[in-house]
Amino acid sequence: MSSIDSKLKAFGELVRQGTIVPQPEWAPGRLKVGVDLGTANLVLSVVDAENNPVAGTSWRSTVVRDGIVVDYIGAVHAVRRMKEELEERLGQPLSRAATAIPPGVHPSNAKAIGHVVESADFELAEIVDEPTAAAPAWR
Protein backbone atom coordinates (compact mmCIF):
# COMPACT_ATOMS: atom_id res chain seq x y z
CA MET A 1 0.00 0.00 0.00
CA SER A 2 1.36 3.42 -0.94
CA SER A 3 1.97 6.15 1.61
CA ILE A 4 -0.98 8.20 0.36
CA ASP A 5 -3.26 5.15 0.47
CA SER A 6 -2.27 4.43 4.07
CA LYS A 7 -2.82 8.09 5.06
CA LEU A 8 -6.25 8.15 3.42
CA LYS A 9 -7.19 4.90 5.12
CA ALA A 10 -5.98 6.23 8.49
CA PHE A 11 -7.94 9.46 8.00
CA GLY A 12 -11.08 7.52 7.07
CA GLU A 13 -10.78 5.48 10.26
CA LEU A 14 -10.36 8.61 12.40
CA VAL A 15 -13.52 10.09 10.88
CA ARG A 16 -15.55 6.86 11.18
CA GLN A 17 -14.48 6.19 14.76
CA GLY A 18 -14.55 9.81 15.92
CA THR A 19 -11.06 9.47 17.38
CA ILE A 20 -7.85 11.48 17.27
CA VAL A 21 -4.15 10.74 17.14
CA PRO A 22 -2.76 12.20 20.38
CA GLN A 23 -0.10 14.83 19.84
CA PRO A 24 3.06 15.45 21.87
CA GLU A 25 2.98 18.36 24.31
CA TRP A 26 5.12 20.46 21.95
CA ALA A 27 2.72 20.02 19.03
CA PRO A 28 -0.09 22.53 19.81
CA GLY A 29 -0.21 25.24 17.20
CA ARG A 30 1.59 23.07 14.64
CA LEU A 31 -1.52 21.34 13.34
CA LYS A 32 -2.82 22.16 9.85
CA VAL A 33 -6.52 22.30 9.03
CA GLY A 34 -8.26 21.76 5.70
CA VAL A 35 -11.90 22.51 4.92
CA ASP A 36 -13.55 20.79 1.95
CA LEU A 37 -16.96 22.14 1.02
CA GLY A 38 -18.08 19.30 -1.20
CA THR A 39 -21.37 18.57 -2.88
CA ALA A 40 -21.78 15.22 -1.07
CA ASN A 41 -19.96 15.96 2.19
CA LEU A 42 -18.33 18.79 4.07
CA VAL A 43 -15.05 17.60 5.56
CA LEU A 44 -12.75 19.16 8.12
CA SER A 45 -9.35 17.49 8.32
CA VAL A 46 -6.47 18.03 10.72
CA VAL A 47 -2.93 16.86 9.99
CA ASP A 48 0.38 17.24 11.80
CA ALA A 49 3.48 19.02 10.52
CA GLU A 50 4.41 15.94 8.47
CA ASN A 51 0.89 15.74 6.96
CA ASN A 52 -0.09 12.66 8.96
CA PRO A 53 -3.80 12.48 9.83
CA VAL A 54 -4.62 13.61 13.36
CA ALA A 55 -8.40 14.08 13.32
CA GLY A 56 -11.33 14.68 11.03
CA THR A 57 -15.04 14.92 10.77
CA SER A 58 -17.64 15.12 8.04
CA TRP A 59 -21.13 16.49 7.61
CA ARG A 60 -23.64 15.52 4.93
CA SER A 61 -23.75 18.42 2.51
CA THR A 62 -26.91 20.17 1.44
CA VAL A 63 -25.25 23.58 1.21
CA VAL A 64 -22.98 23.21 -1.84
CA ARG A 65 -23.83 22.20 -5.40
CA ASP A 66 -21.18 21.80 -8.09
CA GLY A 67 -18.67 23.95 -6.22
CA ILE A 68 -21.16 26.74 -5.51
CA VAL A 69 -22.31 27.60 -1.99
CA VAL A 70 -26.11 27.60 -2.23
CA ASP A 71 -26.79 28.00 1.52
CA TYR A 72 -24.18 30.33 3.01
CA ILE A 73 -25.60 30.40 6.55
CA GLY A 74 -26.01 26.62 6.57
CA ALA A 75 -22.43 26.15 5.37
CA VAL A 76 -21.04 28.46 8.06
CA HIS A 77 -23.10 26.68 10.73
CA ALA A 78 -21.88 23.25 9.62
CA VAL A 79 -18.20 24.26 9.48
CA ARG A 80 -18.45 25.93 12.91
CA ARG A 81 -20.00 22.78 14.40
CA MET A 82 -17.27 20.59 12.91
CA LYS A 83 -14.59 23.01 14.16
CA GLU A 84 -16.04 23.01 17.69
CA GLU A 85 -16.28 19.21 17.68
CA LEU A 86 -12.64 18.77 16.71
CA GLU A 87 -11.41 21.47 19.08
CA GLU A 88 -13.15 19.64 21.92
CA ARG A 89 -11.67 16.28 20.91
CA LEU A 90 -8.18 17.72 20.44
CA GLY A 91 -8.30 19.93 23.53
CA GLN A 92 -6.91 22.90 21.63
CA PRO A 93 -8.16 25.69 19.37
CA LEU A 94 -7.94 25.45 15.61
CA SER A 95 -7.33 28.92 14.24
CA ARG A 96 -6.14 28.69 10.61
CA ALA A 97 -7.53 26.65 7.75
CA ALA A 98 -6.98 26.20 4.04
CA THR A 99 -9.65 25.23 1.55
CA ALA A 100 -9.78 24.05 -2.05
CA ILE A 101 -12.07 24.73 -4.97
CA PRO A 102 -13.05 22.44 -7.84
CA PRO A 103 -11.69 23.19 -11.31
CA GLY A 104 -13.67 25.73 -13.29
CA VAL A 105 -15.25 27.50 -10.30
CA HIS A 106 -15.75 31.20 -10.99
CA PRO A 107 -13.52 33.48 -8.85
CA SER A 108 -16.55 35.02 -7.10
CA ASN A 109 -17.69 31.56 -6.01
CA ALA A 110 -14.17 30.82 -4.78
CA LYS A 111 -14.39 33.96 -2.64
CA ALA A 112 -17.69 32.74 -1.18
CA ILE A 113 -16.02 29.48 -0.14
CA GLY A 114 -13.23 31.47 1.54
CA HIS A 115 -15.81 33.64 3.30
CA VAL A 116 -17.51 30.52 4.71
CA VAL A 117 -14.19 29.42 6.22
CA GLU A 118 -13.59 32.89 7.69
CA SER A 119 -17.15 33.18 9.01
CA ALA A 120 -16.67 29.86 10.78
CA ASP A 121 -14.00 31.58 12.92
CA PHE A 122 -10.93 30.44 11.00
CA GLU A 123 -8.20 32.63 9.64
CA LEU A 124 -8.09 31.71 5.94
CA ALA A 125 -4.60 30.38 5.21
CA GLU A 126 -5.16 29.90 1.47
CA ILE A 127 -7.54 28.83 -1.26
CA VAL A 128 -6.12 26.46 -3.87
CA ASP A 129 -7.70 24.59 -6.73
CA GLU A 130 -8.30 20.91 -6.00
CA PRO A 131 -5.85 19.51 -8.60
CA THR A 132 -3.05 21.63 -7.12
CA ALA A 133 -4.05 20.62 -3.59
CA ALA A 134 -4.01 16.92 -4.52
CA ALA A 135 -0.78 16.98 -6.56
CA PRO A 136 1.70 16.67 -3.62
CA ALA A 137 -0.02 13.46 -2.55
CA TRP A 138 0.98 11.74 -5.79
CA ARG A 139 4.65 12.76 -5.84
N, C-alpha and C positions, 0 to 999 in steps of 0.2 A: 504494500500500500504506500502510495506517495505521501510526502509530508503534508501537502495540501489536503489530500483525502483524509488523513488522520486528524488534521485540525478541524475540518468540517464535521467529521464524525464526532469529535470531542465536543464541539460547539453544540451540535444537535442534541447530544446527551445532556449537556448543561441546561439547555432550554426545556427539554422534555421533563427532566427530573426537578427542575427549579432549584438547582444547586449552584455553588460557586467553587472556584479553585482558590483556596486560601492564599493570601499574599504575605510575603515577609513584612516585618514591621517597617522596613525602609521603603516599601513600595508605594504607600499612599501618594497620590498626585502624579504617579507615573503611568497610570492606566489610560488607555485610549478608548474612546467611545465612537461608535458608528451608528447612525440612524438611517434605516432603509424604509422609505415610505412607498411600499409596493402596492400593487393592485390587489393581490391576494392576502398579503400579510404586512403588517408593520413590524419591523424588527429592530431591537436595540441590542447592540453587541458591545462587549467590553473585552479588550485584549490587553496583555501586559506589554512591556517595552520590546519584547522579542516577538510580538504578534501571536502569542499563544492564547487560546481562549480562556477567559476568566469567568465570565457570566454572560447571560443573555436572556431575553424574553421576547415573546411575540404576541401580537394582538391581531385578531381577524380584521381585515381592512374593509371598510365600507366608505372610506373617506378619500380614496385616490382611484382614479380611473385612467389607465394608459399614460401614467406619468403626470397627470394633472390633479391637483388637490381640488376636490369638488365639495368638501366640507371642511373648511379651515378650522372652525371652532372644534369640531369633532377630532380632527387630526392633532391639534394642540393638546386637547384633553387626553387623548390616548398616549401621546408621547410623554406627557407629564406623569401619567399613571405608571408607565413602564419605568421611567427615570426614578420615581419615588420607590418603586418596588425593588429595583436593583440597588439603590442607595441603602435601603434598609438591609438587604441581604449582605451587601459588602461592608456595611458599617462605616461608610465614608461618602462624602459628596462627590458627584460627578459634575464637573463644571464646563468642560469643553467637549464638543462633538463635531464630527465631520458627517457629511451626507453625500449621496451620489444621485445622479439623475440618469434616466434612460436616454439612449441615443435619440436625437431628433426632437428633444423637448425644447420648446421655445424659451428664450432667455427670461421672459417675464414669468413663465411657469417655474423655472429654476429658482428665481428669486422667491416665489411663494413657498417653495419647499424649504429654502433657507430661513424664511420668516417663521415657519412652523417650528423649526429647531430652536430658533432664538426665543420664540414665545413660550416654549416649553422650559424656559430657564436654563438654556445652555448658551455658552459663548460659541458662536459658529466658527469652527476651526477652518473649514474649507468645504467647497462644493466641487465635486469632480464628476465627470461622466462615468457611467458604470464600466465601459470597457477599460478605461484608464485605471479605475479603482481595482478591477479584477486582474489586470496584467501582471502585477508583481507576484501574484499567487502561482503563476504558471512559469516563472523563470527558474 
